[in-house]
C-alpha cells in the first residue's frame, strides 16, 4: 500500500486574524487538512525551545488574512468556466495562456463592437430627441417629409451657427423654426408652416392639372390626325388633291382651335396660381411680421 508523503506546515497569525486566515486556507482546494494535534502527538513534530534551535522557533513569518472572496464572484468564474468549456489543468483550476489570449481577443472585439453600438445609439438618441421636440409642438414630420416643392433640414444648430443664421435671415429663402421650451415665436412659426403646406398643395394641384391638360390635348391631336388620315384613305384617287387640300385646311383649323384652347387654359391656370400664391405669400409674411 502506497503512502503519500505529507508536508506539515506550521502556521502563525495574529489571534484577531487567525479565524479569517484559516477560512481562506480551507477554501484553497490544493491542500488537504489533517488533525495537527494528533499528528504532532503521534510523531512528535514539535520543536523544543533550546539554544540550538531558538532561531527556528522565532523565524516564522507573520501572516495576515487576505480579503475573503465573494461567493458571487466565485459563481461567476464557474459560469465563465462552463461557458468556455474549460477543464481543470494539472496546476489546478486555471485558464491556460492560449485560452486566456482567445478570451482577451474576444473581449477586445466585443469592446470595439460596443463602442460602435454606443456611437450608433448616440445618433439614434439625437434623432429621437429631435422627433420628440417636433411632437411636443404638434408638428407633423410626415407632412414635412411629403412636401413636393420644399426641402427641409432637421437638427441642432451650434451657437456659431445660430449667430450666422440670425445675421442672414433676410438673405435666406427659408423658414427657420426654433424648437425650445417656452419659445414665444412658436405659434407664429407654426402658422407660417401651415402657409407652406397650403402653397405646396396648390402648386402640386396646379402641376397635376397642367399635366392632365397637356395629356388630353396630345391625345386630341393624335385622334384628329387618325380621323383625317382615315377620311383621306376612303376618298377616290380622282379627287385626292382636293381632299388633300381640304384635309390640310381642316387640320390647320383644328390646330388653331387647339392652340387657342391651350393658351386659354394656360392663362387661366396661371391666373389662378398667381392669385393663390400672392394671397398665401402675403398672409405668410404678415404672420411673420406680426
Residue frames as qw, qx, qy, qz and C-alpha x, y, z in Angstrom:
[[0.000, 0.888, 0.459, 0.000, 0.00, 0.00, 0.00],
 [0.432, 0.426, -0.015, 0.794, 1.47, 3.32, -1.11],
 [0.342, -0.722, -0.395, 0.453, 1.85, 6.03, 1.45],
 [0.305, 0.800, 0.153, 0.493, 1.66, 9.67, 0.29],
 [0.493, -0.081, -0.332, 0.800, 4.22, 11.90, 1.88],
 [0.155, -0.902, -0.394, -0.090, 2.84, 14.78, 3.85],
 [0.375, 0.310, -0.199, 0.851, 4.38, 18.17, 4.44],
 [0.339, -0.727, -0.534, 0.266, 3.40, 19.71, 7.74],
 [0.212, 0.578, 0.054, 0.787, 3.14, 23.48, 7.81],
 [0.345, -0.477, -0.528, 0.612, 3.47, 25.48, 10.97],
 [0.060, 0.663, 0.365, 0.651, 1.16, 28.49, 10.62],
 [0.294, -0.432, -0.458, 0.719, 1.25, 31.52, 12.83],
 [0.020, 0.587, 0.374, 0.718, -1.02, 34.55, 12.69],
 [0.142, -0.193, 0.382, -0.893, -2.39, 37.23, 14.91],
 [0.136, 0.279, 0.894, -0.324, -5.28, 36.00, 17.01],
 [0.375, 0.547, 0.280, -0.694, -7.69, 38.59, 15.59],
 [0.477, 0.520, -0.441, -0.554, -6.89, 37.40, 12.05],
 [0.204, -0.250, 0.946, 0.034, -6.50, 33.70, 12.69],
 [0.550, 0.362, 0.694, -0.290, -10.09, 32.62, 12.03],
 [0.540, 0.749, -0.012, -0.384, -10.34, 34.52, 8.74],
 [0.117, 0.638, -0.721, -0.243, -6.97, 33.24, 7.67],
 [0.339, -0.072, 0.936, -0.055, -7.92, 29.62, 8.37],
 [0.602, 0.549, 0.456, -0.358, -11.22, 30.06, 6.47],
 [0.433, 0.766, -0.323, -0.349, -9.30, 31.29, 3.45],
 [0.064, -0.473, 0.872, 0.105, -6.86, 28.42, 3.73],
 [0.518, 0.156, 0.815, -0.207, -9.63, 25.83, 3.90],
 [0.603, 0.670, 0.200, -0.384, -11.20, 27.26, 0.71],
 [0.255, 0.664, -0.636, -0.301, -7.99, 26.50, -1.21],
 [0.961, 0.019, 0.116, -0.251, -8.61, 23.01, -2.55],
 [0.618, 0.561, -0.529, 0.152, -4.91, 22.33, -3.21],
 [0.018, -0.417, 0.755, -0.506, -4.38, 21.48, 0.47],
 [0.691, -0.323, -0.625, -0.167, -5.62, 18.55, 2.49],
 [0.308, -0.632, 0.382, -0.600, -6.30, 19.33, 6.13],
 [0.693, -0.105, -0.700, 0.137, -5.42, 16.80, 8.84],
 [0.614, -0.771, -0.154, -0.072, -5.65, 16.74, 12.63],
 [0.352, 0.705, -0.439, 0.431, -2.44, 18.56, 13.51],
 [0.500, -0.596, 0.469, -0.419, -2.70, 17.75, 17.21],
 [0.964, -0.068, 0.239, -0.092, -2.93, 14.05, 16.53],
 [0.780, 0.534, -0.179, 0.273, -0.05, 14.18, 14.05],
 [0.078, 0.740, -0.472, 0.472, 2.15, 16.07, 16.44],
 [0.688, -0.468, 0.422, -0.360, 1.26, 13.81, 19.34],
 [0.981, 0.075, 0.181, 0.000, 1.94, 10.59, 17.45],
 [0.798, 0.427, -0.021, 0.426, 5.01, 11.69, 15.54],
 [0.531, -0.668, -0.065, 0.517, 6.42, 14.37, 17.82],
 [0.508, 0.586, 0.232, 0.586, 6.85, 17.11, 15.28],
 [0.255, -0.961, -0.104, -0.006, 7.13, 19.77, 17.93],
 [0.557, 0.508, -0.301, 0.584, 10.35, 21.78, 18.21],
 [0.622, -0.607, -0.351, 0.348, 11.78, 22.12, 21.65],
 [0.044, 0.970, -0.092, 0.222, 12.90, 25.51, 22.77],
 [0.816, -0.362, 0.074, 0.444, 16.67, 25.27, 23.22],
 [0.177, -0.761, 0.264, 0.566, 19.70, 27.36, 22.45],
 [0.355, -0.119, 0.748, 0.548, 20.43, 25.36, 19.28],
 [0.125, 0.431, 0.761, 0.468, 17.02, 25.76, 17.69],
 [0.015, -0.618, -0.428, 0.659, 15.79, 29.00, 19.16],
 [0.094, 0.337, -0.362, -0.864, 16.08, 30.65, 15.73],
 [0.133, -0.194, -0.877, -0.419, 13.67, 28.05, 14.31],
 [0.118, -0.603, -0.746, 0.256, 11.02, 28.93, 16.84],
 [0.033, -0.687, -0.170, 0.706, 11.35, 32.64, 16.15],
 [0.023, -0.308, 0.544, 0.780, 11.98, 32.69, 12.41],
 [0.260, 0.496, 0.823, 0.095, 8.35, 32.37, 11.33],
 [0.015, 0.228, 0.304, 0.925, 6.74, 34.87, 9.01],
 [0.211, 0.386, 0.593, -0.674, 3.81, 36.72, 10.43],
 [0.039, 0.266, 0.747, 0.608, 0.91, 36.26, 8.00],
 [0.332, 0.241, 0.301, -0.861, -2.22, 38.38, 7.70],
 [0.477, 0.426, 0.767, -0.053, -5.50, 37.10, 6.37],
 [0.051, -0.001, 0.470, 0.881, -6.30, 38.23, 2.84],
 [0.481, 0.142, 0.118, -0.857, -9.67, 39.60, 1.83],
 [0.508, 0.164, 0.834, -0.137, -12.30, 36.96, 1.55],
 [0.055, -0.002, -0.673, -0.738, -13.55, 36.20, -1.97],
 [0.563, 0.142, 0.221, -0.784, -17.21, 36.93, -2.52],
 [0.542, 0.124, 0.830, -0.033, -19.27, 33.82, -3.27],
 [0.571, 0.732, 0.239, -0.283, -20.94, 35.62, -6.21],
 [0.174, 0.782, -0.526, -0.284, -17.54, 36.23, -7.78],
 [0.320, -0.259, 0.908, 0.079, -16.67, 32.53, -7.47],
 [0.595, 0.441, 0.644, -0.190, -20.01, 31.61, -9.07],
 [0.449, 0.826, -0.086, -0.329, -19.33, 33.99, -11.96],
 [0.019, -0.608, 0.761, 0.225, -15.95, 32.36, -12.52],
 [0.466, 0.050, 0.882, -0.044, -17.62, 28.95, -12.55],
 [0.582, 0.667, 0.365, -0.288, -20.13, 30.22, -15.12],
 [0.287, 0.806, -0.416, -0.309, -17.30, 31.52, -17.31],
 [0.254, -0.370, 0.887, 0.104, -15.53, 28.19, -16.96],
 [0.560, 0.318, 0.755, -0.125, -18.64, 26.34, -18.07],
 [0.489, 0.800, 0.104, -0.333, -19.29, 28.79, -20.92],
 [0.226, 0.763, -0.565, -0.217, -15.72, 28.45, -22.21],
 [0.981, 0.065, -0.157, -0.090, -15.78, 24.68, -21.71],
 [0.128, 0.707, -0.634, 0.288, -12.63, 24.73, -19.57],
 [0.902, -0.203, -0.379, 0.038, -11.23, 21.69, -17.83],
 [0.563, -0.793, 0.225, 0.060, -9.17, 21.56, -14.66],
 [0.556, 0.663, -0.478, 0.149, -5.50, 21.66, -15.53],
 [0.787, -0.055, -0.498, 0.360, -2.71, 19.83, -13.73],
 [0.281, 0.168, -0.366, 0.871, -1.96, 23.05, -11.89],
 [0.080, 0.414, 0.630, -0.652, -5.50, 23.49, -10.64],
 [0.313, 0.754, 0.577, -0.005, -8.48, 25.45, -11.91],
 [0.157, -0.620, 0.200, 0.742, -6.66, 27.87, -14.16],
 [0.665, 0.720, 0.152, -0.130, -7.04, 29.16, -17.70],
 [0.742, -0.105, 0.306, 0.588, -4.02, 28.38, -19.83],
 [0.159, -0.468, 0.199, 0.846, -2.26, 31.07, -21.87],
 [0.050, 0.130, 0.727, 0.673, -3.85, 30.13, -25.18],
 [0.144, -0.653, -0.735, -0.114, -7.38, 30.21, -23.84],
 [0.239, -0.696, -0.265, 0.623, -6.64, 33.41, -21.97],
 [0.132, -0.258, 0.398, 0.870, -5.43, 35.06, -25.19],
 [0.060, -0.365, -0.783, -0.500, -8.56, 33.87, -27.01],
 [0.213, -0.722, -0.615, 0.236, -10.70, 35.22, -24.21],
 [0.207, -0.594, -0.018, 0.777, -8.95, 38.59, -24.33],
 [0.081, -0.014, 0.606, 0.791, -9.26, 38.70, -28.14],
 [0.123, -0.560, -0.780, -0.250, -12.98, 38.02, -27.88],
 [0.241, -0.746, -0.413, 0.463, -13.33, 40.72, -25.25],
 [0.201, -0.386, 0.240, 0.868, -11.39, 43.21, -27.40],
 [0.005, -0.241, -0.715, -0.656, -13.65, 42.51, -30.38],
 [0.214, -0.686, -0.695, -0.012, -16.72, 42.92, -28.22],
 [0.267, -0.623, -0.193, 0.709, -15.37, 46.16, -26.80],
 [0.091, -0.140, 0.444, 0.881, -14.97, 47.57, -30.33],
 [0.148, -0.446, -0.769, -0.434, -18.49, 46.44, -31.22],
 [0.272, -0.692, -0.564, 0.359, -19.74, 48.04, -28.03],
 [0.183, -0.451, 0.054, 0.872, -18.12, 51.35, -29.00],
 [0.034, -0.105, -0.633, -0.766, -19.72, 51.19, -32.45],
 [0.244, -0.580, -0.765, -0.141, -23.12, 50.42, -30.95],
 [0.270, -0.640, -0.375, 0.614, -22.74, 53.26, -28.45],
 [0.096, -0.254, 0.283, 0.920, -21.94, 55.67, -31.30],
 [0.170, -0.302, -0.733, -0.585, -24.94, 54.50, -33.29],
 [0.302, -0.625, -0.696, 0.182, -27.10, 54.70, -30.19],
 [0.211, -0.474, -0.149, 0.842, -25.92, 58.29, -29.64],
 [0.073, 0.032, -0.474, -0.877, -27.04, 59.26, -33.15],
 [0.283, -0.442, -0.798, -0.295, -30.37, 57.49, -32.69],
 [0.286, -0.601, -0.553, 0.500, -30.94, 59.28, -29.39],
 [0.078, -0.325, 0.098, 0.937, -30.25, 62.61, -31.08],
 [0.192, -0.164, -0.673, -0.696, -32.71, 61.72, -33.85],
 [0.328, -0.537, -0.776, 0.030, -35.33, 60.65, -31.29],
 [0.227, -0.515, -0.344, 0.752, -34.84, 63.87, -29.33],
 [0.052, 0.134, -0.332, -0.932, -35.42, 65.91, -32.50],
 [0.310, -0.329, -0.763, -0.463, -38.57, 63.96, -33.29],
 [0.335, -0.544, -0.683, 0.354, -39.74, 64.37, -29.71],
 [0.108, -0.357, -0.098, 0.923, -39.23, 68.13, -29.96],
 [0.225, -0.069, -0.538, -0.809, -41.43, 68.19, -33.07],
 [0.389, -0.419, -0.808, -0.138, -44.05, 66.03, -31.40],
 [0.261, -0.444, -0.533, 0.671, -44.11, 68.28, -28.33],
 [0.114, 0.367, -0.034, -0.923, -45.09, 71.21, -30.56],
 [0.623, 0.465, 0.575, -0.254, -47.57, 69.08, -32.55],
 [0.300, 0.671, -0.443, -0.514, -45.56, 69.45, -35.77],
 [0.928, 0.180, 0.305, -0.117, -46.25, 66.57, -38.16],
 [0.293, -0.551, 0.635, 0.454, -42.92, 65.34, -39.51],
 [0.530, 0.269, 0.769, 0.234, -44.71, 63.20, -42.12],
 [0.349, 0.878, 0.319, -0.075, -46.30, 66.26, -43.71],
 [0.099, -0.863, 0.356, 0.344, -42.91, 67.96, -43.85],
 [0.426, -0.285, 0.780, 0.359, -41.22, 64.97, -45.49],
 [0.476, 0.464, 0.730, 0.160, -44.05, 64.73, -48.07],
 [0.171, 0.828, 0.015, -0.533, -43.66, 68.31, -49.32],
 [0.788, 0.425, 0.355, 0.269, -43.14, 68.26, -53.10],
 [0.424, 0.762, 0.055, 0.486, -41.69, 71.73, -53.68],
 [0.261, -0.860, 0.309, -0.312, -39.89, 72.45, -50.41],
 [0.698, 0.179, -0.609, 0.330, -36.78, 70.92, -48.87],
 [0.574, -0.767, 0.048, -0.283, -36.18, 70.62, -45.14],
 [0.515, 0.329, -0.659, 0.438, -33.35, 70.01, -42.67],
 [0.705, -0.647, -0.133, -0.256, -33.74, 68.82, -39.09],
 [0.761, 0.056, -0.402, 0.506, -31.03, 69.05, -36.47],
 [0.478, -0.776, -0.194, 0.362, -29.26, 71.00, -33.78],
 [0.412, 0.796, -0.038, 0.442, -27.58, 74.30, -34.58],
 [0.636, -0.174, -0.321, 0.680, -24.40, 75.34, -32.77],
 [0.172, -0.797, -0.245, 0.524, -24.03, 78.75, -31.15],
 [0.185, -0.377, 0.428, 0.800, -21.89, 79.98, -34.05],
 [0.094, 0.299, 0.811, 0.494, -24.44, 78.63, -36.49],
 [0.061, -0.778, -0.603, 0.166, -27.26, 80.46, -34.72],
 [0.178, -0.685, 0.037, 0.706, -25.30, 83.71, -34.91],
 [0.145, -0.121, 0.647, 0.739, -24.75, 83.27, -38.66],
 [0.017, 0.522, 0.811, 0.266, -28.43, 82.47, -39.25],
 [0.129, -0.782, -0.441, 0.420, -29.56, 85.42, -37.16],
 [0.119, -0.632, 0.206, 0.738, -27.44, 87.85, -39.21],
 [0.029, 0.162, -0.720, -0.674, -28.55, 86.41, -42.55],
 [0.379, 0.404, 0.756, -0.349, -32.30, 85.89, -42.06],
 [0.423, 0.689, 0.065, -0.585, -33.21, 88.33, -44.83],
 [0.328, 0.577, -0.624, -0.412, -30.98, 86.63, -47.42],
 [0.129, -0.088, 0.987, -0.022, -32.01, 83.06, -46.54],
 [0.557, -0.042, -0.365, -0.745, -35.09, 81.89, -48.52],
 [0.468, -0.122, -0.870, 0.097, -36.15, 79.59, -45.71],
 [0.590, -0.639, -0.063, -0.490, -38.48, 79.33, -42.76],
 [0.396, 0.268, -0.746, 0.463, -36.38, 78.69, -39.65],
 [0.690, -0.568, -0.204, -0.400, -38.27, 77.23, -36.69],
 [0.129, 0.427, -0.738, 0.507, -36.53, 77.10, -33.31],
 [0.758, -0.393, -0.470, -0.225, -37.81, 74.35, -31.05],
 [0.293, 0.192, -0.635, 0.688, -37.11, 75.27, -27.48],
 [0.256, -0.547, -0.746, 0.282, -39.07, 75.40, -24.26],
 [0.054, -0.805, -0.369, 0.461, -41.40, 78.40, -23.90],
 [0.345, 0.051, 0.411, 0.843, -40.47, 79.79, -27.34],
 [0.220, 0.550, 0.336, -0.733, -42.55, 83.00, -27.74],
 [0.334, 0.466, -0.408, -0.711, -42.50, 82.73, -31.56],
 [0.245, -0.015, 0.963, 0.112, -43.61, 79.12, -31.86],
 [0.441, 0.584, 0.603, -0.318, -47.24, 79.99, -32.74],
 [0.323, 0.787, -0.187, -0.491, -46.15, 82.39, -35.49],
 [0.014, -0.448, 0.835, 0.319, -43.76, 79.79, -36.89],
 [0.353, 0.198, 0.912, -0.068, -46.44, 77.10, -36.85],
 [0.456, 0.722, 0.327, -0.405, -48.85, 79.39, -38.73],
 [0.216, 0.718, -0.491, -0.443, -46.12, 80.10, -41.29],
 [0.202, -0.194, 0.947, 0.155, -45.58, 76.36, -41.64],
 [0.477, 0.483, 0.692, -0.243, -49.29, 75.93, -42.38],
 [0.386, 0.795, -0.079, -0.462, -48.93, 78.52, -45.16],
 [0.013, 0.508, -0.796, -0.330, -46.10, 76.46, -46.63],
 [0.386, 0.166, 0.906, -0.057, -48.36, 73.41, -46.59],
 [0.470, 0.695, 0.398, -0.370, -51.03, 75.38, -48.48],
 [0.251, 0.760, -0.403, -0.444, -48.60, 76.74, -51.08],
 [0.139, -0.303, 0.920, 0.209, -47.20, 73.26, -51.67],
 [0.443, 0.362, 0.801, -0.175, -50.70, 71.78, -52.03],
 [0.441, 0.781, 0.153, -0.414, -51.80, 74.47, -54.51],
 [0.129, 0.673, -0.616, -0.389, -48.61, 74.15, -56.53],
 [0.277, -0.091, 0.953, 0.085, -48.97, 70.37, -56.64],
 [0.484, 0.550, 0.624, -0.272, -52.60, 70.66, -57.76],
 [0.357, 0.811, -0.137, -0.443, -51.72, 73.18, -60.48],
 [0.033, -0.505, 0.806, 0.307, -48.92, 70.93, -61.72],
 [0.369, 0.151, 0.917, -0.034, -51.25, 67.93, -61.87],
 [0.470, 0.700, 0.394, -0.366, -53.99, 69.91, -63.67],
 [0.233, 0.761, -0.410, -0.446, -51.48, 71.18, -66.22],
 [0.168, -0.281, 0.921, 0.210, -50.20, 67.66, -66.86],
 [0.454, 0.400, 0.777, -0.176, -53.77, 66.44, -67.42],
 [0.414, 0.795, 0.082, -0.436, -54.47, 69.25, -69.92],
 [0.105, 0.644, -0.655, -0.381, -51.29, 68.53, -71.86],
 [0.300, -0.051, 0.951, 0.062, -52.07, 64.83, -71.94],
 [0.481, 0.573, 0.602, -0.280, -55.62, 65.41, -73.18],
 [0.344, 0.810, -0.155, -0.448, -54.51, 67.83, -75.88],
 [0.049, -0.469, 0.824, 0.313, -51.89, 65.41, -77.11],
 [0.374, 0.205, 0.904, -0.043, -54.49, 62.67, -77.32],
 [0.446, 0.723, 0.342, -0.402, -56.88, 65.00, -79.20],
 [0.203, 0.724, -0.471, -0.461, -54.22, 65.90, -81.75],
 [0.147, -0.221, 0.943, 0.199, -53.46, 62.24, -82.37],
 [0.424, 0.420, 0.767, -0.236, -57.17, 61.43, -82.63],
 [0.410, 0.780, 0.056, -0.469, -57.80, 64.20, -85.20],
 [0.081, 0.597, -0.693, -0.396, -54.79, 63.09, -87.21],
 [0.272, 0.008, 0.960, 0.059, -56.01, 59.50, -87.32],
 [0.447, 0.606, 0.569, -0.330, -59.52, 60.55, -88.37],
 [0.313, 0.787, -0.215, -0.486, -58.17, 62.78, -91.13],
 [0.036, -0.413, 0.857, 0.307, -55.93, 60.01, -92.44],
 [0.377, 0.245, 0.887, -0.108, -58.87, 57.63, -92.38],
 [0.443, 0.736, 0.307, -0.409, -61.05, 60.06, -94.36],
 [0.174, 0.712, -0.497, -0.464, -58.28, 60.66, -96.83],
 [0.176, -0.205, 0.943, 0.195, -57.80, 56.97, -97.49],
 [0.425, 0.422, 0.771, -0.217, -61.52, 56.49, -98.10],
 [0.389, 0.748, 0.001, -0.537, -61.68, 59.01, -100.93],
 [0.853, 0.419, 0.258, 0.176, -61.07, 58.10, -104.51],
 [0.609, -0.185, 0.239, 0.734, -57.88, 58.90, -106.30],
 [0.298, 0.636, 0.429, 0.568, -59.66, 61.30, -108.68],
 [0.164, -0.885, -0.095, -0.424, -60.36, 63.97, -106.10],
 [0.786, -0.320, -0.290, 0.442, -57.39, 63.18, -103.85],
 [0.385, 0.241, -0.083, 0.887, -55.75, 66.54, -104.46],
 [0.310, -0.584, -0.161, -0.733, -58.89, 68.42, -103.48],
 [0.792, -0.525, -0.303, -0.072, -59.39, 66.23, -100.48],
 [0.717, -0.056, -0.264, 0.643, -55.76, 66.69, -99.51],
 [0.112, 0.398, -0.049, 0.909, -56.15, 70.47, -99.58],
 [0.568, -0.582, -0.221, -0.538, -59.33, 70.24, -97.55],
 [0.844, -0.348, -0.346, 0.217, -57.62, 67.99, -95.06],
 [0.519, 0.109, -0.224, 0.818, -54.74, 70.42, -94.64],
 [0.171, -0.495, -0.054, -0.850, -57.16, 73.31, -94.17],
 [0.737, -0.531, -0.280, -0.312, -59.19, 71.36, -91.66],
 [0.803, -0.187, -0.334, 0.457, -56.04, 70.25, -89.86],
 [0.297, 0.277, -0.155, 0.901, -54.80, 73.83, -89.74],
 [0.425, -0.547, -0.153, -0.704, -58.18, 74.97, -88.40],
 [0.843, -0.432, -0.321, -0.024, -58.17, 72.24, -85.77],
 [0.670, 0.037, -0.303, 0.676, -54.62, 73.11, -84.85],
 [0.017, 0.425, -0.089, 0.901, -55.53, 76.75, -84.30],
 [0.656, -0.539, -0.230, -0.476, -58.53, 75.73, -82.21],
 [0.861, -0.279, -0.337, 0.260, -56.34, 73.50, -80.07],
 [0.484, 0.180, -0.232, 0.824, -53.65, 76.17, -79.66],
 [0.232, -0.518, -0.028, -0.823, -56.24, 78.78, -78.69],
 [0.788, -0.488, -0.276, -0.255, -57.85, 76.40, -76.23],
 [0.802, -0.124, -0.332, 0.482, -54.49, 75.52, -74.72],
 [0.257, 0.331, -0.166, 0.893, -53.49, 79.18, -74.39],
 [0.477, -0.564, -0.129, -0.662, -56.80, 79.96, -72.71],
 [0.871, -0.399, -0.288, 0.011, -56.32, 77.10, -70.27],
 [0.677, 0.079, -0.277, 0.677, -52.72, 78.08, -69.64],
 [0.014, 0.456, -0.089, 0.885, -53.64, 81.71, -68.94],
 [0.660, -0.543, -0.189, -0.483, -56.49, 80.68, -66.69],
 [0.876, -0.258, -0.317, 0.255, -54.26, 78.26, -64.72],
 [0.495, 0.205, -0.230, 0.812, -51.54, 80.88, -64.39],
 [0.240, -0.556, -0.038, -0.795, -54.08, 83.44, -63.22],
 [0.801, -0.504, -0.233, -0.225, -55.44, 81.09, -60.55],
 [0.819, -0.093, -0.293, 0.485, -51.94, 80.15, -59.41],
 [0.285, 0.364, -0.165, 0.871, -50.79, 83.79, -59.14],
 [0.464, -0.595, -0.095, -0.649, -53.90, 84.74, -57.17],
 [0.883, -0.408, -0.232, -0.002, -53.41, 81.84, -54.77],
 [0.734, 0.074, -0.244, 0.630, -49.66, 82.40, -54.47],
 [0.094, 0.500, -0.111, 0.854, -49.92, 86.14, -53.85],
 [0.618, -0.595, -0.118, -0.500, -52.59, 85.62, -51.24],
 [0.911, -0.311, -0.218, 0.159, -50.67, 82.89, -49.39],
 [0.611, 0.207, -0.205, 0.736, -47.33, 84.71, -49.54],
 [0.125, -0.601, 0.037, -0.789, -48.99, 87.89, -48.29],
 [0.768, -0.556, -0.113, -0.297, -50.59, 86.03, -45.38],
 [0.887, -0.068, -0.251, 0.381, -47.30, 84.25, -44.68],
 [0.425, 0.300, -0.216, 0.826, -45.23, 87.43, -44.36],
 [0.370, -0.626, -0.038, -0.686, -47.99, 89.22, -42.42],
 [0.868, -0.453, -0.194, -0.065, -47.91, 86.41, -39.84],
 [0.766, 0.028, -0.227, 0.601, -44.11, 86.54, -39.58],
 [0.156, 0.482, -0.098, 0.856, -44.07, 90.34, -39.23],
 [0.573, -0.613, -0.092, -0.536, -46.84, 90.30, -36.64]]
